[in-house]
Amino acid sequence: MTVFEQAQKYLAAIPPSVSGQQGHVHALNAARALKWGFNLTDHEALLLLGDWNRACQPPWSPVELEHKIREADTKDFGKPRGYLLSGRADRPERLPPARPPTEQEPELPKLSYDLSEADGLQLPKGKWDGFEMVLRSCFQPGEGVRVMGGMTEDGLVGCDPNGGAVLSREEWLAKLDKHGDINSIYYRLGGPPAGVYLGINPMSQGGRGRDADVTAFRHVLLEFDEISIEEQWLLYKKSELPCAAVIYSGNKSLHAWVKINAKDRKEYDERVNLVYNHFSAYKPDLHNKNPSRFSRCPDAKRGDSVQMLLALDIGAASFTDWSRHLLVQGIGTTYGSKQILEYNADEDGLTVAGHHWLRKGGSALLVGPSGIGKSSLARQLAMTWALGRPWFGIVPARELKILMIQAENDLADLHDMDVGIASGLAVLKDEAARERLERCLITNHNVADTGHAFIVALQRLIDHHQPDLVIVDPLLSFIGDDISKQEVVGKFCRNWLNPILAGSSVAFLGIHHSGKPVKDPNVQPGRKKFRPQLKSMSEWAYHGIGSSELTNWARAICVLNPLQDTNYELLLAKRGKRAQATHPNGNRTTTILLSHSSQNIFWIQSDPPVECATATATDPQPKEILTERNKAGRVASANLAEFLAPCTEEGERFNAISTRLAEYAANVLRVNMRGGTVSRTLDALIENGKLAKKGKLYIKGPQA
């Protein structure tokens, strides 16, 4: 068994990480086992960790997995490299037991807050009698309150040598009535004022001011020393942190008394860690986590400054409400009805092409059978949109920067395609246009990365090139798993690909294969078989091979369908009207008629037959001129020599001849007919003598 296979087997025995159940520990241990235990490369470790990640709840992002591998690789934890290579590869190291979700608070997402408005921000005016207000608001009758005088250069002037005095709330209120304010209580003996400290939680009277003397785990102290007091105030407000009080320290920080209201020390520590982890990017003072911590006491003088109460009871009503709010913020994006109704998508800059048809963060598929030119069609789209030109009437928002990742065409194939397309677009000798293509069209040939490894590579390419649109050709080459399984497609597209598209503001076009054509025993040898054309657009949308999850995931779907010889139709099967494609005559359509150029690799668009035109110049909205009633007469009176030629004296049953008639009408006459119309057309052909019936069989008529 290879080292890679040993590591794969070992990793399969490690339980997946679950949020709220020591998920970080499980993920880090898994990464350590791969990097230290088996000494795998980053690429090998990422491949295995990506497979393991599928069962995690929720799955880690590609960037987070890379971070776990780097963390595991750089932090020594007391074991030598390759310690799992000594025949113990099937015995995972012992992991800490997972705790039930009900015993631990869920991890809060780390959100980034915009503090740019802090410059010039006016802080609230300090409240006089702040000490009394905090006593009455943050402590209950009879609870012990700990107060201690500050230190000065002269020593413990005004300080209690036992670490402060713990008196009942009522005793402190009585002292205020007697002496007037906190300064008169602590500095009446003289000496320069150095501030006064106030315990943030109720304490047992007669205790020594330790954590064990805390009688209610009500608050945690939060302060920041590396951001301005204006930024601190804005952070408290924007985060809606549940603060019982916010006190200016008299120096460079604001002391927030965060409402924790834990039932015991264990829950207190969990909630405190969640708060500090949530604000870790702003570097809070980590020495303030314990429940017996002191805060600055309002109204006390501190040198030339005064410690002031700025606010009481701001933010969320409770820790539970605040954490629920944050957990919701971490789940997608929530919109209000007013925001939706007033939104202007024409001005958000996210549309890539059409009328909101293909947008940044969204996806589309181009589906078709093998060997008919999907790659060249996608290449023509890329070159056309990079030049800022319409592609069969579908207009790009501007000159687009496009990253095309493909696995099937080598440099010679790409050369042939680009020369033909450039000739067809008349830019082969246009230096300005070629410079634009050099700048706006990047091609990456990748035959090595699949699955999660491809997702990581894609993120790096996007970060480097910053495209508007990514084209992946073919999608099947990069998924790296069974595309018929919904869980595989959902994981790849929704859990891995979607976050990259949304986070990088990029649109996605995947080139995808359709299934093998169905064999029809009634088709004569040498006659080309086309899929019956009785499908609706919604049915065509599911034409691609694999799970229907692909169709459900993609915002837009185009299907390239062969008709006959070199004729094709490009069906805009999903959200097609939004594309605003047009025929060469300018009429709107959701069916683009195409053919191969006879001169080079280039797709040419053609107008539909007049009788099947889908719009008029005065009414650009798609609308069929032929009704189901008059289609039968129109088809029956057309030249049907090619359709009638295969009819034999033995005759054909209804199903066989109706299928052939529907195909012929769609492919040659460009008329799509429903089942009832096909039946009426057969009756009309019998009436005009082109067909006859012999029992239940259809044969050539005397006028054929």
C-alpha positions, -999 to 999 in steps of 0.1 A, spaced: 0 0 0 14 34 -10 19 62 15 -10 81 -2 -33 51 1 -23 46 38 -31 83 45 -64 80 27 -74 49 48 -62 66 80 -82 98 72 -114 78 66 -114 68 103 -113 104 115 -148 117 122 -158 148 102 -158 182 119 -191 196 131 -196 232 140 -201 236 178 -185 202 184 -147 211 184 -148 213 147 -115 233 145 -97 206 166 -109 178 143 -99 196 111 -65 206 125 -58 170 137 -68 157 102 -44 181 86 -16 173 111 -20 136 104 -15 142 66 13 167 69 33 154 99 21 118 102 25 109 65 47 138 54 25 144 24 30 174 1 5 203 3 -11 192 -29 -15 156 -18 -28 167 16 -53 191 0 -67 164 -22 -74 140 7 -86 167 30 -110 179 2 -126 145 1 -128 143 39 -143 178 40 -175 167 21 -189 152 53 -181 182 75 -210 203 88 -207 229 74 -179 221 49 -147 242 51 -140 266 23 -110 259 0 -91 288 16 -98 276 51 -85 241 42 -53 256 28 -50 276 61 -54 244 81 -27 227 61 -3 256 66 -11 257 103 -5 220 107 28 222 87 43 251 106 34 244 142 54 217 159 33 196 183 59 173 197 60 145 171 85 138 144 77 140 107 64 107 93 55 93 127 25 74 112 47 57 86 58 29 110 30 4 102 3 23 122 -14 39 93 -48 23 100 -50 36 137 -59 72 139 -46 92 169 -71 97 198 -92 127 193 -108 148 221 -144 135 226 -170 156 208 -195 173 231 -232 173 223 -244 205 205 -266 214 235 -235 216 258 -216 242 238 -224 275 221 -222 274 183 -192 293 169 -200 328 158 -189 339 123 -161 365 122 -176 395 105 -157 425 92 -171 459 102 -166 491 82 -150 515 106 -141 541 80 -167 565 94 -148 568 127 -127 598 116 -143 629 131 -169 608 149 -184 625 180 -186 603 210 -216 605 233 -214 631 261 -203 616 294 -231 611 320 -226 626 355 -234 604 384 -223 575 362 -211 554 392 -246 556 407 -262 548 374 -240 517 369 -247 505 405 -285 508 399 -285 494 364 -259 466 365 -263 452 401 -293 440 420 -302 449 456 -280 432 481 -253 421 457 -217 428 466 -198 453 445 -160 455 445 -143 489 442 -106 497 444 -86 529 442 -59 533 415 -22 533 418 1 564 415 38 570 412 38 574 450 25 539 456 -8 526 467 -23 560 475 -60 556 482 -58 518 474 -72 491 496 -42 468 504 -65 438 503 -74 444 466 -105 466 470 -135 467 492 -166 446 486 -197 463 499 -234 458 491 -249 480 464 -269 498 491 -237 506 511 -220 522 481 -251 542 474 -251 554 510 -215 564 507 -223 584 476 -250 602 495 -226 610 523 -195 620 504 -209 633 471 -189 613 445 -164 585 441 -134 608 442 -144 621 476 -146 586 489 -111 575 477 -90 606 475 -101 625 506 -67 616 522 -49 635 495 -25 624 467 -28 627 430 -59 610 416 -51 578 396 -86 567 389 -108 541 406 -116 505 395 -150 488 396 -156 451 395 -177 441 365 -196 413 383 -212 408 417 -189 394 444 -194 377 477 -189 401 506 -160 391 528 -142 373 499 -108 381 485 -118 393 451 -110 361 432 -129 344 404 -142 320 430 -159 349 448 -180 359 418 -217 353 426 -232 360 392 -215 355 358 -232 386 343 -206 406 323 -173 403 306 -150 433 300 -140 441 264 -115 468 254 -92 475 225 -58 492 227 -48 492 190 -78 510 175 -90 545 184 -117 552 209 -139 565 180 -133 531 162 -141 512 194 -174 531 198 -183 525 161 -174 488 165 -197 484 195 -226 501 177 -222 484 144 -218 449 159 -249 455 181 -229 440 210 -252 437 241 -235 462 264 -248 468 299 -224 498 301 -197 516 280 -172 535 301 -144 559 289 -112 548 307 -98 583 308 -70 573 284 -72 554 251 -99 528 255 -136 523 260 -146 496 285 -176 476 274 -195 455 299 -208 428 276 -239 410 288 -230 373 292 -256 361 318 -241 327 320 -255 301 344 -220 289 355 -183 294 349 -182 268 322 -208 286 301 -192 319 310 -159 308 295 -175 295 264 -194 327 257 -164 349 265 -143 329 241 -170 334 214 -170 371 219 -132 374 218 -129 352 188 -155 372 170 -135 404 175 -101 388 172 -92 408 140 -94 440 161 -70 426 188 -89 429 221 -70 429 254 -69 392 262 -62 398 299 -98 408 306 -115 374 301 -119 364 338 -151 372 356 -135 391 386 -119 416 363 -119 453 371 -132 481 348 -126 518 352 -152 533 375 -173 562 361 -168 597 376 -133 590 390 -105 614 381 -75 599 364 -48 626 363 -61 654 341 -89 633 327 -121 618 340 -134 583 336 -169 588 322 -200 566 316 -209 570 279 -239 547 276 -261 522 294 -279 492 279 -270 495 242 -270 469 214 -289 436 215 -311 428 245 -291 397 255 -262 376 245 -286 350 231 -303 376 209 -269 389 197 -255 354 189 -287 345 170 -284 377 150 -248 369 141 -255 333 132 -282 345 108 -258 370 93 -235 341 85 -262 323 65 -265 338 30 -278 373 26 -312 384 40 -332 410 20 -361 431 31 -391 436 8 -384 474 4 -348 466 -6 -359 442 -32 -386 465 -47 -363 494 -49 -332 476 -62 -319 487 -96 -300 458 -112 -291 480 -142 -268 500 -120 -251 474 -98 -224 465 -124 -229 428 -120 -245 420 -154 -220 404 -178 -243 399 -208 -279 402 -219 -306 417 -198 -295 403 -164 -290 370 -182 -255 362 -172 -243 380 -140 -213 380 -118 -217 353 -92 -240 334 -115 -235 305 -139 -245 292 -173 -240 259 -192 -235 253 -229 -246 218 -236 -243 196 -267 -231 163 -281 -194 155 -287 -177 165 -319 -200 192 -332 -180 222 -323 -190 233 -288 -154 243 -280 -151 265 -311 -185 280 -303 -174 289 -268 -141 302 -281 -160 324 -306 -181 337 -277 -150 345 -257 -132 363 -285 -164 382 -294 -172 394 -259 -135 402 -252 -138 426 -281 -170 440 -266 -192 428 -296 -226 411 -295 -225 373 -298 -255 364 -320 -273 394 -306 -264 388 -270 -247 420 -260 -219 420 -234 -219 448 -207 -185 460 -220 -153 446 -233 -150 416 -210 -119 401 -194 -123 363 -199 -104 334 -184 -109 302 -204 -97 270 -187 -98 240 -210 -85 204 -210 -92 190 -245 -75 213 -270 -38 217 -273 -19 247 -287 -23 236 -323 -61 231 -318 -64 265 -302 -43 281 -331 -66 267 -357 -97 278 -339 -85 313 -332 -72 319 -367 -106 309 -381 -126 329 -356 -104 360 -360 -108 357 -398 -145 354 -394 -146 384 -371 -123 404 -395 -97 411 -368 -69 388 -380 -49 418 -393 -64 444 -369 -36 452 -345 -58 471 -321 -82 442 -319 -54 417 -314 -40 438 -286 -74 438 -270 -76 400 -272 -41 397 -258 -52 418 -228 -87 405 -223 -86 368 -232 -65 345 -210 -63 308 -218 -52 281 -193 -46 245 -204 -50 222 -174 -52 184 -175 -40 177 -140 -64 192 -115 -98 177 -107 -123 180 -79 -112 201 -49 -77 205 -64 -93 222 -94 -113 245 -71 -81 256 -54 -64 262 -87 -94 281 -100 -94 304 -70 -57 312 -76 -62 319 -113 -91 342 -105 -72 360 -79 -43 365 -103 -62 375 -135 -93 392 -120 -116 381 -149 -153 391 -155 -161 356 -169 -146 322 -165 -152 295 -192 -144 259 -183 -142 235 -212 -154 208 -206 -169 208 -171 -168 170 -171 -129 170 -171 -127 189 -139 -154 176 -116 -133 145 -109 -162 123 -97 -194 106 -107 -214 135 -123 -246 114 -122 -247 117 -84 -266 147 -69 -243 149 -39 -212 151 -61 -226 178 -83 -241 197 -54 -208 197 -35 -187 208 -65 -211 235 -77 -229 248 -47 -204 242 -18 -172 248 -37 -178 268 -69 -205 292 -57 -185 308 -29 -157 315 -53 -180 330 -79 -198 352 -53 -167 361 -34 -146 370 -65 -175 386 -84 -171 364 -115 -195 348 -139 -191 312 -149 -198 293 -182 -194 256 -183 -191 236 -215 -209 203 -210 -217 171 -229 -251 157 -236 -258 120 -234 -253 95 -262 -281 96 -289 -308 70 -285 -306 44 -312 -338 39 -332 -342 4 -349 -365 20 -375 -338 42 -388 -323 29 -421 -285 24 -422 -267 56 -433 -295 79 -423 -286 104 -396 -307 101 -365 -318 132 -347 -334 134 -313 -372 140 -317 -380 177 -317 -412 175 -296 -394 189 -266 -403 221 -248 -376 245 -238 -378 234 -202 -372 198 -213 -342 209 -234 -327 225 -202 -322 189 -188 -304 178 -220 -269 176 -203 -255 143 -191 -255 137 -153 -275 147 -124 -304 172 -129 -287 191 -101 -266 207 -128 -296 222 -145 -311 233 -112 -278 250 -103 -271 269 -135 -287 303 -139 -289 299 -177 -286 270 -201 -279 269 -239 -282 237 -259 -265 232 -292 -286 208 -312 -277 194 -347 -304 195 -373 -291 182 -405 -258 184 -425 -241 215 -412 -272 231 -397 -277 236 -360 -299 254 -335 -287 270 -303 -316 268 -279 -316 293 -251 -335 268 -229 -333 284 -195 -339 322 -189 -336 325 -227 -356 357 -231 -333 375 -208 -304 369 -232 -321 392 -258 -306 372 -286 -316 383 -321 -317 369 -356 -296 387 -382 -327 406 -392 -329 421 -357 -359 401 -344 -357 387 -309 -354 349 -306 -346 321 -281 -336 298 -310 -304 308 -328 -299 291 -362 -263 283 -370 -241 266 -394 -204 259 -399 -184 281 -423 -171 263 -453 -140 285 -453 -126 280 -417 -135 273 -381 -163 298 -376 -200 297 -367 -224 316 -391 -259 327 -381 -288 325 -405 -323 339 -405 -353 315 -400 -377 307 -429 -402 335 -433 -432 314 -424 -416 305 -390 -403 340 -381 -407 345 -344 -412 383 -343 -419 413 -364 -400 446 -366 -429 464 -348 -433 438 -322 -399 424 -311 -414 401 -285 -412 364 -295 -445 353 -310 -453 325 -334 -472 334 -366 -482 298 -373 -508 285 -349 -513 248 -341 -544 248 -363 -528 260 -395 -495 242 -390 -510 209 -402 -522 224 -435 -489 243 -441 -468 211 -436 -492 189 -456 -489 212 -486 -451 216 -484 -427 196 -506 -423 163 -486 -404 143 -512 -375 136 -488 -400 126 -460 -420 103 -483 -390 86 -499 -384 61 -470 -420 49 -470 -422 13 -479 -450 -10 -492 -450 -28 -459 -461 4 -442 -452 21 -409 -470 22 -376 -483 55 -363 -455 60 -337 -427 55 -362 -441 77 -390 -453 105 -366 -418 107 -351 -403 110 -386 -428 136 -396 -422 157 -364 -384 155 -370 -387 164 -407 -410 194 -400 -386 207 -373 -353 201 -391 -363 210 -427 -394 232 -425 -385 247 -391 -420 240 -377 -423 225 -343 -455 205 -339 -473 190 -309 -486 155 -309 -521 165 -319 -508 186 -347 -488 157 -360 -519 135 -361 -539 162 -379 -510 165 -405 -511 128 -412 -549 130 -418 -543 159 -442 -517 139 -461 -541 111 -465 -567 136 -478 -544 151 -504 -532 116 -515 -496 118 -504 -502 90 -478 -527 61 -476 -536 37 -449 -536 -1 -450 -552 -12 -418 -532 5 -391 -502 10 -413 -493 41 -433 -480 37 -469 -473 60 -498 -504 75 -514 -511 79 -552 -500 115 -552 -466 109 -534 
